[in-house]
């Protein structure tokens, strides 16, 4: 190992010398790689925001096992199932409670601008804590009041003044389908791709807002287990015990169910994945053009090396050295620029677009692979050529 390190130290950095000799071409190459990295970072960031924003509400629900309709596609298309299935689930050993939850979309008037927008309304029994949200749990008695709701302070839209009034303890009123409602509290989940915001209220208030909703048909069932019980085993038992008109999912499966919908069944999930692929291919083409031009420009020097007895592996290592240098140096600005773009996106959309270490490492690895592939393609002519033909 020591001998290998000493050999590396004695080795002439031919790849770096060739790249840095043509500074203009070198900077253009780094700009191209940075552009490809920015494209991949943005597409991965949007894709992650798509998944995270649409599963934050799922993650906040306190249920070890979830019951949904077999026709449910995602949170925006839940359909309903009979409430009696929850009573039946209570008979299963290990089940502590089984609570219904109602979900639906409705247009409401922004209490500040008076413009109509769609929000997700969630109703449940306020005598139970079904959310891991301290703000909601502190206001369970509040939503028992008729026509009273809690509002998501991280909703998309202009709510600054209304939120400030609510934080001061003032009641803010608005309309939903010609019905006056009071906003007496806040919680924070955030906007998503399916709704600009959300409201939480009691099941009775929910049924007042949706008079056609049958109380015996619920959107979601949250089952909490006695301590020490395995959710997967209890879920397996429930699947064989309950009817075919209900689907049984563990909490993790419920989140994966939503994620899979956006990833596989929507155009937007495909578009983000395609964007990452396109960024990768753009990078491969750019780096190939740079390395191919460099190989052609120094073809006589490479011929001299081959005539002196250097094998193809050495020549390939020089080109790969250039590829690695381009990948690392191009990645630096390619990772810095998205930080600002992520910040702008968060402010404009309220979506959870953040830089993560895992994403940075993913893009770095993709950049290295991108440059190595380009280097391998660029050296094909070099490996098969005869030294005498290169002059």
N, C-alpha and C positions, 0 to 999 in steps of 0.2 A: 504493500500500500504506500509506504514512504517513497519507494522508487518510482511508483506511478505518479505521485504528486510532484516529485522532483522533475520527472519527464515533462509534465504539464507546464511547470514553471519555465523550463528551458525552451518549450515550443514557441515558435514565432506565431503571434496572433494574426495569421494571414487573413482570416475572414474579416476581422475588425479593420485591418489596414485597407483592404479592398473596399469595404463599405464607406469608410471615412474619407477615402481619397476623392470620391465623387460626392461632395457634401450636398449639393442640390438634389441629386437623385436619392441620396440617403434620407433627406428630410421629407421628400415626397413619399417615399416608401413608408416611413414612420407615420405620416399623416394618413395614408391609406389604411394601414393596420389599425390605427387609432379609430378611424371612422367605422371600420368593421366591428371593433370592440364596442364602440358606443351603440351601434345598432343592436348587437347581441345583448348588451346590458339593458337597453331600453325595452326590448321585447321580453326578456326574462323578467324585468321589473314589472311590466304590465301584466304578464302572465301570473306572476306571484300575487300581484294586487287583485287580480281576478279571483284567484282561489281564496286568498286571505279575507278579502272584503265580504265574500259570499259565504264564508264559514265562521266568521267571528260570532255571530248570533248563536250558531250551533254549539260552538265551544263554551259559550256562557251558560248554556242550559244545564241544570243539575238533574241529570237522569243517567242511570247506569245502562238502561235499555230504553230504546225508543220504539214506539209502534206508529206505523204510517200506513196509508192506503197502498195496496198493490199498484194502483194507477198513478201514484205519486212519482213525479219526475225530478223535482227539486223543490226548494222552499217556496218558489213562486207558483208552483203547480202541485200543491200537496194533495188535492182531492180530500175526501173524508172517509171515515169508517165508523161503524157503530160504537157508541160509547160503552155498550155492555161488554165489549171485549176487555175494557179496563177492569170492570168488576170481576170478570172471569180470571184475569191475570192475578188478582189479589188472592185467589185460591192457591196459587202456585207456591210451594215452599221456598223461602228465601226472599220473597217479595215483601217489602216494607210498605210501599205506597204506589198507587198508579193514578196519576192525575192527568186530566184532559187539558189541552191547549188549543185555542182557536187562532187561526191566522187568515188574514185576507188583506187585499189592497183596496184603498179608497182615496178619492180626491179630497183634499182639504184646502182651505184658504190659509196661505201663509199669514200668520198673525201680524207680521210686520209689513209686508208688501201687499197683502190681500190677493195675491195671485194664486191660482190653483195649481197644485202639484200632487203627484201620487206618493202616498206613504204606506208603509206596511203597518197594520194594526195587529197587536198581539193581545189576546185576552186569556186570563187564567184565574184560578181561585186564589184570591189575595190572602187567604188563611194559610197558604202554603208558600214556602220559598222555593221557587222553581228556577231562579236565575242566580248565578254566581256574580251578582252585580250589587255592591253595597248600597248604591244610591237607590236601586229599586227596592231592596229589602227594608230600607229605612222608611220607605213611603208606601208600604203595603196598606196601611190604614187609610191613607189619602185616596188611593184609587178605589176604595169602597164607596166613596161619595158618588152620587149620580153624575154622569156626564163629566167625569174627571179623568184626565190622562196624564202620563209622564211622557216627556219629549226627549228625543235623542239629541243632545247638544252638539254632536259631531255630524249632524245632518248636512247635506249639501244644499247650499242656498244662503240667502241673506236673512239671518236670524239674530244678528248681533244685539240689537236693542231688546228684542223679546227675551233672549236668554239672560241679558243683564237684569231685566225686571224680575224674572223668575228667581234669579239668584238673590235678589234683594227681598225675597219673600212675598212679592206681589203676584196676584193671580192674573194670568193673561188668558183672554178668551178669543175664540175664533169659531168658524162654522165648518161643519161637515154635513153635507147634504141637508142644508137648511136647519141643522140642529146645532145649537150653541153648546160648545164644550169649553171646559176650563183646563188650563195647563198649570198644574200645581207642583210640579217637580221635574227634575232632569235626571238623565242617566247618559252614559256614553258608550256607544258601540261603534258607530260610524256608518257612513254611506256605503253603498255597494253598487254593483252593476244592475241590480234588479229594482232598487228603490233609492230615492234621494234621502230618505230618513225613515224613522219608525216611531210608533207610539206604543206604549204599554199601558194597559188598563185592566180592570176586573172582567171576569167572564160575563157578568150581568151588563156592564157598560158595553161590552163588545156586542152582545146580542141586541142591545138597543140601537147600536149603529148599523147592524146588519139584521133587520127584522125578518128577512127571509131565511136566515141561518137557523137550522134546527138544532136545538141544544143537545139532542141525542146523537148528532153527527159531529165528530170532532176531527180536527186537522192533524193533531199530533198527540201521542200519549207518552208521558214521561214516567218511567218506572224506576223507583229507587229501591235498592236491595238492602237487606239486613247485612251488617258488617260480617266479613268473612266469606261471603258467597262469591263465586266466580261468575262474572257477567256472561261469559261465553257459554258456560254450562246452563245457566238459567235461561238464556236466550234460546238455546237448543231445545230445552224442555218446553218453553212457551211456543215455539214453532210447531211442535207436534201436538200441543194441547189446544191452541186457538184455531179458529177457522181460517179458510183461505182468503177471507176478505180483509186480512190485515197482514202486514209485513213486519217482522221482528228484526231489529238492528241493535247492536251494541252502540255505545256513544261514539266510539272510533269509527265504526262502520257507517254511522249516520253522517259523520263529517266526510268520510271517503265517498259516500253516496252522492253528496252535493258536489264534491270536487270532480268526480267522474263525469257528472252531467256536463259541467262546464268544459271539461277537457275533451270529451269525446262526442258530445251530442250538440254542440253549438259551433257556429261558424267562427265566433270570436276566439275560442280556444285553439282552433286549427290555425287561424291567422297568426296568432302569437308564436306558435310552434314553427310555422312556415317562415316567419320573420327571423327567428334565430338561425334557421337553416340557410336562409338567403344571406344573412350577415356572414356566416361561416364561409359560404361559397364565394362571396365578394372578396373576403380576405384571402382565400386560396388563390384567386385569379390575380389579385394585386401583387401578392408576394411572388407568385410564379413569374409574372412579368418582370419584376425587379431582379430576381435571381437569374432568370434566363438571359436578360440583357447583360447582367454582370458576367455570366459565364461566356457569352459570346464576345464580350469586350476583352476578356482575358484568355481567350482560347489558346493563343500562342504560349502564354505563360504555363497554362495547364499542359500543353503539349511538351514543353520543356521538362516539366516534372515527370511526365510519363516516360520520356526518353531517358531521364536520369535514373529510372527504376522505381519511382514511386507508384504504388498500386492504386487501383480504383478506390479502395477504402479510404486512403489518405485524401484523395481529391473530393470524395463524397463528404468526408469529415469537415473539409474547408467550407463547403457549401452549407452543410448543416450548422456549422458554427455561425455563418452569416444568418441563417434562418432563426437560430435561437436568439441571437443579438437583436434582430428585428422584432421578434415576438416579445421579448422582455421590455425593450425600450419603447415599442409601440403600445404596449399594454399600459404603461404609466399614464400618459395623457388620456388613453382610452378608458381608464378607470376614474380619473379625476373629473372629466367633463360630465359624466352621468350623475355625480353627486349634486351638481347644480341643477341639472334637468329633473332629477328626482324631487328636489325641493320645490321647483316650480310646479311640477305635477301635483304634489301633495296640496299646495296652496290653492290650486285651481280646481281640484276635483274632490278633495278630502279622502282620497284613496290611499291605502297603506303602501306607498311606494318607498322603500328604504333600501339602502345598500347593506348587504350582508356579507360576512366573510365567506360563507359557503358559495354564494353567487360569484364573488370575486375570484375564488379559486377555480370555480367551474369555467369561467370565461378565460382565465389564465391558461388552464389546461387545453381548452379549445383553441386558444391562440397558438400554443406550442404545437399542437397537432396540425393545425392549419399551416403553419410555417414549415413543419417537417415534411408534410405531404407535398407542398410546393417545391421544396428543395429536392425531394426525390424525383419529381417530374422534371425539374430543370436540369438534372444531371444525367438524364438518359442518353442524350447525345454524347456527352463527355465520356461515359463509361464504355460505349461501343465504338468510339472513334479510334483510328490508328494515329499514333503521333505524327507520322509522315504526312497524313492527310490534313493535319491541323495548320500547317504552315502555308 
